[in-house]
Amino acid sequence: MDDTFLSPPDLPVEPKEISGRIKEFREIMAISAIDMARDIGISFETYERYESGELDIPISVLYKISNRLGTDTTVLLTGEDPRMETASVCRAGKGIQVERYPGYEYSSLAYNFKGRTMEPLLVTLDTRKPPAPLVCHSGQEFNYVVKGKIRVTVGNRDYDLEAGDTVYFDARLPHAQCALENGSGDSAQFITIIQE
């Protein structure tokens, strides 16, 4: 078998499955929910809502949880360890898909590479849905618009971008992306590369 390929799951990952895996890992490691919330820097009430599946887990929080549990985000997303060490190819439309907020879904493009230091994601935004809330996480982030128009908010500035435009920013600042009406469809796409 070629070391660069692994068939991804056929179906999008359900957020409740992710929440269940997080709870299972936390319990195996004998970490209380209160300690977990404290360790990742969120309120216990919010953490409980994430773990119960009542509230979608932002990708930035998912990274913090996986770091605290000493595992890869791929394990939380799929229940399987990444397997590739040399190269990992993700064919068109075959990334692990997760909807984090209504109208905001991402596809992990390097989920099967062990020990990755960056997280490339293809993000699809629905122009008919409200924008996702502002988030902060450690590291830096790069966005490249593939299709449509998006507004990237970083701190107190908005950047309106079209296909081919990019923005690179300090991810510790509150930030979010939303699709802008473009007259050519109801979605926009961008590639984001997050380095934590």
CYANA upper distance limits for C-alpha pairs under 8 A (distance plus 0.5 A):
  3 ASP  CA     84 MET  CA      7.01
  3 ASP  CA     86 THR  CA      7.91
  3 ASP  CA     87 ALA  CA      7.89
  3 ASP  CA     88 SER  CA      8.35
  4 THR  CA     84 MET  CA      6.87
  4 THR  CA     86 THR  CA      7.58
  4 THR  CA     87 ALA  CA      5.62
  4 THR  CA     88 SER  CA      5.13
  4 THR  CA     89 VAL  CA      6.38
  5 PHE  CA     84 MET  CA      8.30
  5 PHE  CA     88 SER  CA      6.51
  5 PHE  CA     89 VAL  CA      6.37
  5 PHE  CA     90 CYS  CA      8.23
  6 LEU  CA     88 SER  CA      8.50
  6 LEU  CA    112 ASN  CA      7.99
  8 PRO  CA     94 LYS  CA      6.87
  8 PRO  CA     95 GLY  CA      7.38
  8 PRO  CA     96 ILE  CA      7.31
  9 PRO  CA     78 THR  CA      8.37
  9 PRO  CA     96 ILE  CA      7.48
 11 LEU  CA     97 GLN  CA      8.39
 12 PRO  CA     96 ILE  CA      6.87
 12 PRO  CA     97 GLN  CA      5.28
 12 PRO  CA     98 VAL  CA      6.49
 13 VAL  CA     17 GLU  CA      7.70
 13 VAL  CA     18 ILE  CA      8.24
 13 VAL  CA     77 LEU  CA      7.23
 13 VAL  CA     78 THR  CA      7.54
 13 VAL  CA     96 ILE  CA      7.37
 13 VAL  CA     97 GLN  CA      6.50
 13 VAL  CA     98 VAL  CA      5.92
 14 GLU  CA     18 ILE  CA      7.38
 14 GLU  CA     98 VAL  CA      7.34
 15 PRO  CA     19 SER  CA      6.90
 15 PRO  CA     53 GLY  CA      7.20
 15 PRO  CA     56 ASP  CA      7.30
 15 PRO  CA     57 ILE  CA      8.48
 15 PRO  CA     98 VAL  CA      7.66
 15 PRO  CA     99 GLU  CA      8.06
 15 PRO  CA    100 ARG  CA      8.16
 16 LYS  CA     20 GLY  CA      6.66
 16 LYS  CA     52 SER  CA      8.10
 16 LYS  CA     53 GLY  CA      5.55
 17 GLU  CA     21 ARG  CA      6.78
 17 GLU  CA     77 LEU  CA      8.32
 18 ILE  CA     22 ILE  CA      6.75
 18 ILE  CA     76 LEU  CA      6.11
 18 ILE  CA     77 LEU  CA      6.07
 18 ILE  CA     78 THR  CA      8.20
 19 SER  CA     23 LYS  CA      6.80
 19 SER  CA     50 TYR  CA      7.14
 19 SER  CA     51 GLU  CA      5.27
 19 SER  CA     52 SER  CA      6.79
 19 SER  CA     53 GLY  CA      6.06
 20 GLY  CA     24 GLU  CA      6.66
 20 GLY  CA     51 GLU  CA      7.43
 20 GLY  CA     52 SER  CA      8.04
 20 GLY  CA     53 GLY  CA      8.40
 21 ARG  CA     25 PHE  CA      6.60
 21 ARG  CA     76 LEU  CA      6.41
 21 ARG  CA     79 GLY  CA      7.68
 22 ILE  CA     26 ARG  CA      6.56
 22 ILE  CA     51 GLU  CA      7.31
 22 ILE  CA     65 ILE  CA      8.34
 22 ILE  CA     76 LEU  CA      6.96
 23 LYS  CA     27 GLU  CA      6.61
 23 LYS  CA     51 GLU  CA      6.72
 24 GLU  CA     28 ILE  CA      6.64
 25 PHE  CA     29 MET  CA      6.70
 25 PHE  CA     69 LEU  CA      7.53
 26 ARG  CA     30 ALA  CA      6.68
 26 ARG  CA     31 ILE  CA      5.87
 26 ARG  CA     32 SER  CA      7.75
 26 ARG  CA     33 ALA  CA      8.20
 26 ARG  CA     36 MET  CA      8.44
 26 ARG  CA     69 LEU  CA      7.39
 27 GLU  CA     31 ILE  CA      6.56
 27 GLU  CA     32 SER  CA      7.83
 29 MET  CA     69 LEU  CA      8.19
 31 ILE  CA     35 ASP  CA      6.88
 31 ILE  CA     36 MET  CA      6.99
 32 SER  CA     36 MET  CA      6.70
 33 ALA  CA     37 ALA  CA      6.64
 33 ALA  CA     44 PHE  CA      7.68
 33 ALA  CA     47 TYR  CA      7.94
 33 ALA  CA     48 GLU  CA      7.77
 34 ILE  CA     38 ARG  CA      6.77
 34 ILE  CA     44 PHE  CA      6.16
 35 ASP  CA     39 ASP  CA      6.46
 36 MET  CA     40 ILE  CA      6.74
 36 MET  CA     65 ILE  CA      8.38
 36 MET  CA     68 ARG  CA      8.25
 37 ALA  CA     41 GLY  CA      6.56
 37 ALA  CA     42 ILE  CA      5.77
 37 ALA  CA     43 SER  CA      6.40
 37 ALA  CA     44 PHE  CA      5.71
 37 ALA  CA     47 TYR  CA      6.17
 38 ARG  CA     42 ILE  CA      6.68
 38 ARG  CA     43 SER  CA      7.52
 38 ARG  CA     44 PHE  CA      7.80
 39 ASP  CA     68 ARG  CA      7.90
 40 ILE  CA     61 VAL  CA      8.03
 40 ILE  CA     64 LYS  CA      6.30
 40 ILE  CA     65 ILE  CA      7.13
 40 ILE  CA     68 ARG  CA      7.84
 42 ILE  CA     46 THR  CA      7.24
 42 ILE  CA     47 TYR  CA      7.20
 43 SER  CA     47 TYR  CA      6.75
 44 PHE  CA     48 GLU  CA      6.60
 45 GLU  CA     49 ARG  CA      6.91
 46 THR  CA     50 TYR  CA      6.81
 47 TYR  CA     51 GLU  CA      6.65
 48 GLU  CA     52 SER  CA      6.51
 49 ARG  CA     53 GLY  CA      6.70
 49 ARG  CA     54 GLU  CA      5.56
 49 ARG  CA     55 LEU  CA      5.81
 50 TYR  CA     54 GLU  CA      6.62
 50 TYR  CA     55 LEU  CA      5.45
 50 TYR  CA     56 ASP  CA      6.65
 50 TYR  CA     57 ILE  CA      6.23
 56 ASP  CA    100 ARG  CA      6.17
 56 ASP  CA    101 TYR  CA      7.10
 57 ILE  CA     61 VAL  CA      6.86
 57 ILE  CA     62 LEU  CA      6.87
 57 ILE  CA    100 ARG  CA      7.09
 58 PRO  CA     62 LEU  CA      6.81
 58 PRO  CA    100 ARG  CA      6.83
 58 PRO  CA    135 VAL  CA      8.38
 59 ILE  CA     63 TYR  CA      6.81
 59 ILE  CA    100 ARG  CA      8.12
 60 SER  CA     64 LYS  CA      7.07
 60 SER  CA    135 VAL  CA      7.95
 60 SER  CA    136 CYS  CA      7.56
 60 SER  CA    137 HIS  CA      5.97
 61 VAL  CA     65 ILE  CA      6.65
 61 VAL  CA    137 HIS  CA      8.40
 62 LEU  CA     66 SER  CA      6.63
 62 LEU  CA     73 THR  CA      7.46
 63 TYR  CA     67 ASN  CA      6.60
 63 TYR  CA     73 THR  CA      6.89
 64 LYS  CA     68 ARG  CA      6.64
 65 ILE  CA     69 LEU  CA      6.62
 66 SER  CA     70 GLY  CA      6.46
 66 SER  CA     71 THR  CA      5.67
 66 SER  CA     72 ASP  CA      6.30
 66 SER  CA     73 THR  CA      6.02
 66 SER  CA     76 LEU  CA      7.75
 67 ASN  CA     71 THR  CA      6.71
 67 ASN  CA     72 ASP  CA      7.87
 71 THR  CA     75 VAL  CA      7.27
 71 THR  CA     76 LEU  CA      8.45
 72 ASP  CA     76 LEU  CA      7.57
 72 ASP  CA     81 ASP  CA      7.83
 72 ASP  CA     82 PRO  CA      8.28
 72 ASP  CA    115 GLY  CA      8.27
 73 THR  CA     77 LEU  CA      6.67
 73 THR  CA    111 TYR  CA      8.46
 74 THR  CA     78 THR  CA      6.31
 74 THR  CA     79 GLY  CA      7.72
 74 THR  CA     80 GLU  CA      7.29
 74 THR  CA     81 ASP  CA      6.98
 74 THR  CA     82 PRO  CA      6.99
 74 THR  CA    111 TYR  CA      6.06
 74 THR  CA    112 ASN  CA      7.71
 75 VAL  CA     79 GLY  CA      5.06
 75 VAL  CA     80 GLU  CA      5.37
 75 VAL  CA     81 ASP  CA      5.76
 75 VAL  CA     82 PRO  CA      7.92
 76 LEU  CA     80 GLU  CA      8.43
 77 LEU  CA     96 ILE  CA      8.45
 81 ASP  CA    112 ASN  CA      8.11
 82 PRO  CA    111 TYR  CA      7.08
 82 PRO  CA    112 ASN  CA      4.69
 82 PRO  CA    113 PHE  CA      5.98
 82 PRO  CA    114 LYS  CA      5.74
 83 ARG  CA    112 ASN  CA      6.24
 83 ARG  CA    113 PHE  CA      6.76
 83 ARG  CA    114 LYS  CA      6.61
 84 MET  CA     88 SER  CA      6.35
 84 MET  CA    112 ASN  CA      6.40
 84 MET  CA    113 PHE  CA      5.24
 84 MET  CA    114 LYS  CA      6.24
 85 GLU  CA    113 PHE  CA      6.47
 85 GLU  CA    114 LYS  CA      6.10
 86 THR  CA    113 PHE  CA      8.49
 87 ALA  CA    113 PHE  CA      7.42
 88 SER  CA    110 ALA  CA      7.12
 88 SER  CA    112 ASN  CA      6.76
 88 SER  CA    113 PHE  CA      6.22
 89 VAL  CA    110 ALA  CA      7.99
 90 CYS  CA     94 LYS  CA      6.66
 90 CYS  CA     95 GLY  CA      6.66
 90 CYS  CA    109 LEU  CA      6.36
 90 CYS  CA    110 ALA  CA      7.31
 91 ARG  CA     95 GLY  CA      7.87
 95 GLY  CA    107 SER  CA      5.51
 95 GLY  CA    108 SER  CA      5.62
 95 GLY  CA    109 LEU  CA      5.64
 95 GLY  CA    110 ALA  CA      8.26
 95 GLY  CA    111 TYR  CA      8.12
 96 ILE  CA    107 SER  CA      5.63
 96 ILE  CA    108 SER  CA      5.64
 96 ILE  CA    109 LEU  CA      7.79
 96 ILE  CA    111 TYR  CA      7.81
 97 GLN  CA    105 GLU  CA      7.51
 97 GLN  CA    106 TYR  CA      6.18
 97 GLN  CA    107 SER  CA      4.78
 97 GLN  CA    108 SER  CA      7.07
 98 VAL  CA    105 GLU  CA      6.17
 98 VAL  CA    106 TYR  CA      6.09
 98 VAL  CA    107 SER  CA      6.94
 99 GLU  CA    103 GLY  CA      8.14
 99 GLU  CA    104 TYR  CA      6.49
 99 GLU  CA    105 GLU  CA      4.47
 99 GLU  CA    106 TYR  CA      6.78
100 ARG  CA    104 TYR  CA      6.65
100 ARG  CA    105 GLU  CA      6.28
100 ARG  CA    106 TYR  CA      8.04
101 TYR  CA    105 GLU  CA      7.40
101 TYR  CA    132 ALA  CA      6.93
102 PRO  CA    129 LYS  CA      7.20
102 PRO  CA    130 PRO  CA      8.36
103 GLY  CA    124 THR  CA      8.24
103 GLY  CA    125 LEU  CA      6.07
103 GLY  CA    126 ASP  CA      5.21
103 GLY  CA    127 THR  CA      8.16
103 GLY  CA    128 ARG  CA      8.04
103 GLY  CA    129 LYS  CA      5.72
103 GLY  CA    130 PRO  CA      7.91
103 GLY  CA    131 PRO  CA      8.41
104 TYR  CA    123 VAL  CA      7.58
104 TYR  CA    124 THR  CA      6.45
104 TYR  CA    125 LEU  CA      5.34
104 TYR  CA    126 ASP  CA      7.10
104 TYR  CA    132 ALA  CA      7.71
105 GLU  CA    123 VAL  CA      6.27
105 GLU  CA    124 THR  CA      5.94
105 GLU  CA    125 LEU  CA      7.26
106 TYR  CA    121 LEU  CA      6.60
106 TYR  CA    122 LEU  CA      5.98
106 TYR  CA    123 VAL  CA      4.77
106 TYR  CA    124 THR  CA      6.68
107 SER  CA    121 LEU  CA      5.93
107 SER  CA    122 LEU  CA      5.56
107 SER  CA    123 VAL  CA      6.89
108 SER  CA    119 GLU  CA      7.99
108 SER  CA    120 PRO  CA      6.90
108 SER  CA    121 LEU  CA      5.20
108 SER  CA    122 LEU  CA      7.16
109 LEU  CA    119 GLU  CA      8.32
109 LEU  CA    120 PRO  CA      6.16
109 LEU  CA    121 LEU  CA      6.00
109 LEU  CA    122 LEU  CA      7.48
110 ALA  CA    119 GLU  CA      7.38
110 ALA  CA    120 PRO  CA      6.87
110 ALA  CA    121 LEU  CA      8.43
117 THR  CA    195 GLN  CA      6.80
117 THR  CA    196 GLU  CA      7.73
118 MET  CA    193 ILE  CA      6.91
118 MET  CA    194 ILE  CA      6.00
118 MET  CA    195 GLN  CA      5.04
118 MET  CA    196 GLU  CA      7.51
119 GLU  CA    192 THR  CA      8.42
119 GLU  CA    193 ILE  CA      5.93
119 GLU  CA    194 ILE  CA      5.49
119 GLU  CA    195 GLN  CA      6.91
120 PRO  CA    191 ILE  CA      7.43
120 PRO  CA    192 THR  CA      6.17
120 PRO  CA    193 ILE  CA      4.72
120 PRO  CA    194 ILE  CA      6.88
121 LEU  CA    191 ILE  CA      6.14
121 LEU  CA    192 THR  CA      5.78
121 LEU  CA    193 ILE  CA      6.82
122 LEU  CA    189 GLN  CA      7.47
122 LEU  CA    190 PHE  CA      6.42
122 LEU  CA    191 ILE  CA      5.04
122 LEU  CA    192 THR  CA      6.95
123 VAL  CA    189 GLN  CA      6.00
123 VAL  CA    190 PHE  CA      5.86
123 VAL  CA    191 ILE  CA      6.54
123 VAL  CA    192 THR  CA      7.68
124 THR  CA    187 SER  CA      7.13
124 THR  CA    188 ALA  CA      6.28
124 THR  CA    189 GLN  CA      5.00
124 THR  CA    190 PHE  CA      7.27
125 LEU  CA    178 CYS  CA      7.04
125 LEU  CA    179 ALA  CA      6.10
125 LEU  CA    187 SER  CA      5.87
125 LEU  CA    188 ALA  CA      5.72
125 LEU  CA    189 GLN  CA      6.68
126 ASP  CA    179 ALA  CA      6.85
126 ASP  CA    186 ASP  CA      6.34
126 ASP  CA    187 SER  CA      4.93
126 ASP  CA    188 ALA  CA      7.15
127 THR  CA    178 CYS  CA      8.00
127 THR  CA    179 ALA  CA      5.48
127 THR  CA    180 LEU  CA      6.55
127 THR  CA    181 GLU  CA      6.65
127 THR  CA    186 ASP  CA      5.77
127 THR  CA    187 SER  CA      5.96
127 THR  CA    188 ALA  CA      7.85
128 ARG  CA    186 ASP  CA      7.25
130 PRO  CA    178 CYS  CA      8.36
131 PRO  CA    176 ALA  CA      8.29
131 PRO  CA    177 GLN  CA      7.51
131 PRO  CA    178 CYS  CA      5.61
131 PRO  CA    179 ALA  CA      8.21
132 ALA  CA    176 ALA  CA      7.07
132 ALA  CA    177 GLN  CA      7.72
132 ALA  CA    178 CYS  CA      7.68
133 PRO  CA    176 ALA  CA      7.04
134 LEU  CA    174 PRO  CA      5.87
134 LEU  CA    175 HIS  CA      5.36
134 LEU  CA    176 ALA  CA      5.41
135 VAL  CA    173 LEU  CA      8.43
135 VAL  CA    174 PRO  CA      5.64
135 VAL  CA    175 HIS  CA      5.92
135 VAL  CA    176 ALA  CA      7.01
136 CYS  CA    171 ALA  CA      6.35
136 CYS  CA    172 ARG  CA      5.48
136 CYS  CA    173 LEU  CA      6.21
136 CYS  CA    174 PRO  CA      5.38
136 CYS  CA    175 HIS  CA      6.95
137 HIS  CA    171 ALA  CA      6.01
137 HIS  CA    172 ARG  CA      5.58
137 HIS  CA    173 LEU  CA      8.31
137 HIS  CA    196 GLU  CA      8.10
138 SER  CA    171 ALA  CA      6.38
138 SER  CA    172 ARG  CA      5.74
138 SER  CA    196 GLU  CA      5.89
139 GLY  CA    170 ASP  CA      7.07
139 GLY  CA    171 ALA  CA      6.09
139 GLY  CA    172 ARG  CA      7.19
139 GLY  CA    194 ILE  CA      7.84
139 GLY  CA    195 GLN  CA      5.88
139 GLY  CA    196 GLU  CA      4.69
140 GLN  CA    168 TYR  CA      7.88
140 GLN  CA    169 PHE  CA      6.33
140 GLN  CA    170 ASP  CA      5.26
140 GLN  CA    171 ALA  CA      5.29
140 GLN  CA    172 ARG  CA      8.09
140 GLN  CA    194 ILE  CA      6.58
140 GLN  CA    195 GLN  CA      5.87
140 GLN  CA    196 GLU  CA      7.11
141 GLU  CA    168 TYR  CA      6.20
141 GLU  CA    169 PHE  CA      5.99
141 GLU  CA    170 ASP  CA      7.01
141 GLU  CA    171 ALA  CA      6.24
141 GLU  CA    192 THR  CA      7.32
141 GLU  CA    193 ILE  CA      6.23
141 GLU  CA    194 ILE  CA      5.05
141 GLU  CA    195 GLN  CA      6.75
142 PHE  CA    166 THR  CA      7.74
142 PHE  CA    167 VAL  CA      6.32
142 PHE  CA    168 TYR  CA      4.83
142 PHE  CA    169 PHE  CA      7.07
142 PHE  CA    191 ILE  CA      8.48
142 PHE  CA    192 THR  CA      5.90
142 PHE  CA    193 ILE  CA      5.62
142 PHE  CA    194 ILE  CA      7.02
143 ASN  CA    166 THR  CA      5.97
143 ASN  CA    167 VAL  CA      5.84
143 ASN  CA    168 TYR  CA      6.92
143 ASN  CA    190 PHE  CA      6.87
143 ASN  CA    191 ILE  CA      6.07
143 ASN  CA    192 THR  CA      4.87
143 ASN  CA    193 ILE  CA      7.10
144 TYR  CA    163 ALA  CA      8.25
144 TYR  CA    164 GLY  CA      7.05
144 TYR  CA    165 ASP  CA      6.47
144 TYR  CA    166 THR  CA      4.97
144 TYR  CA    167 VAL  CA      7.33
144 TYR  CA    190 PHE  CA      5.81
144 TYR  CA    191 ILE  CA      5.59
144 TYR  CA    192 THR  CA      6.92
145 VAL  CA    149 LYS  CA      7.92
145 VAL  CA    150 ILE  CA      7.97
145 VAL  CA    161 LEU  CA      7.46
145 VAL  CA    162 GLU  CA      6.62
145 VAL  CA    163 ALA  CA      5.21
145 VAL  CA    164 GLY  CA      6.00
145 VAL  CA    165 ASP  CA      6.17
145 VAL  CA    166 THR  CA      6.88
145 VAL  CA    189 GLN  CA      6.66
145 VAL  CA    190 PHE  CA      4.64
145 VAL  CA    191 ILE  CA      6.91
146 VAL  CA    162 GLU  CA      8.49
146 VAL  CA    163 ALA  CA      5.48
146 VAL  CA    164 GLY  CA      6.74
146 VAL  CA    188 ALA  CA      8.12
146 VAL  CA    189 GLN  CA      5.88
146 VAL  CA    190 PHE  CA      5.46
146 VAL  CA    191 ILE  CA      7.41
147 LYS  CA    162 GLU  CA      7.83
147 LYS  CA    163 ALA  CA      5.60
147 LYS  CA    187 SER  CA      8.49
147 LYS  CA    188 ALA  CA      5.66
147 LYS  CA    189 GLN  CA      5.48
147 LYS  CA    190 PHE  CA      7.31
148 GLY  CA    162 GLU  CA      6.56
148 GLY  CA    163 ALA  CA      6.45
148 GLY  CA    179 ALA  CA      8.10
148 GLY  CA    180 LEU  CA      8.14
148 GLY  CA    182 ASN  CA      6.71
148 GLY  CA    184 SER  CA      8.08
148 GLY  CA    185 GLY  CA      8.31
148 GLY  CA    187 SER  CA      7.36
148 GLY  CA    188 ALA  CA      4.98
148 GLY  CA    189 GLN  CA      7.15
149 LYS  CA    160 ASP  CA      7.64
149 LYS  CA    161 LEU  CA      6.14
149 LYS  CA    162 GLU  CA      5.01
149 LYS  CA    163 ALA  CA      7.13
149 LYS  CA    179 ALA  CA      6.49
149 LYS  CA    180 LEU  CA      5.81
149 LYS  CA    181 GLU  CA      7.66
149 LYS  CA    182 ASN  CA      6.76
149 LYS  CA    188 ALA  CA      6.60
150 ILE  CA    160 ASP  CA      6.37
150 ILE  CA    161 LEU  CA      5.88
150 ILE  CA    162 GLU  CA      7.07
150 ILE  CA    177 GLN  CA      7.07
150 ILE  CA    178 CYS  CA      5.99
150 ILE  CA    179 ALA  CA      4.88
150 ILE  CA    180 LEU  CA      5.73
150 ILE  CA    188 ALA  CA      7.28
151 ARG  CA    158 ASP  CA      6.86
151 ARG  CA    159 TYR  CA      5.99
151 ARG  CA    160 ASP  CA      4.94
151 ARG  CA    161 LEU  CA      6.66
151 ARG  CA    177 GLN  CA      6.07
151 ARG  CA    178 CYS  CA      5.82
151 ARG  CA    179 ALA  CA      6.83
151 ARG  CA    180 LEU  CA      7.13
152 VAL  CA    158 ASP  CA      6.19
152 VAL  CA    159 TYR  CA      5.61
152 VAL  CA    160 ASP  CA      6.95
152 VAL  CA    161 LEU  CA      8.05
152 VAL  CA    175 HIS  CA      7.67
152 VAL  CA    176 ALA  CA      6.33
152 VAL  CA    177 GLN  CA      4.95
152 VAL  CA    178 CYS  CA      7.19
153 THR  CA    157 ARG  CA      6.16
153 THR  CA    158 ASP  CA      4.93
153 THR  CA    159 TYR  CA      6.79
153 THR  CA    174 PRO  CA      8.34
153 THR  CA    175 HIS  CA      5.64
153 THR  CA    176 ALA  CA      5.80
153 THR  CA    177 GLN  CA      6.76
154 VAL  CA    158 ASP  CA      6.98
154 VAL  CA    159 TYR  CA      8.50
154 VAL  CA    169 PHE  CA      7.99
154 VAL  CA    173 LEU  CA      6.81
154 VAL  CA    174 PRO  CA      6.46
154 VAL  CA    175 HIS  CA      4.99
154 VAL  CA    176 ALA  CA      7.48
155 GLY  CA    173 LEU  CA      5.91
155 GLY  CA    174 PRO  CA      5.70
155 GLY  CA    175 HIS  CA      6.69
161 LEU  CA    165 ASP  CA      6.12
161 LEU  CA    166 THR  CA      7.75
171 ALA  CA    175 HIS  CA      7.66
179 ALA  CA    187 SER  CA      7.25
179 ALA  CA    188 ALA  CA      6.21
180 LEU  CA    188 ALA  CA      8.32
181 GLU  CA    185 GLY  CA      8.49
181 GLU  CA    186 ASP  CA      7.95
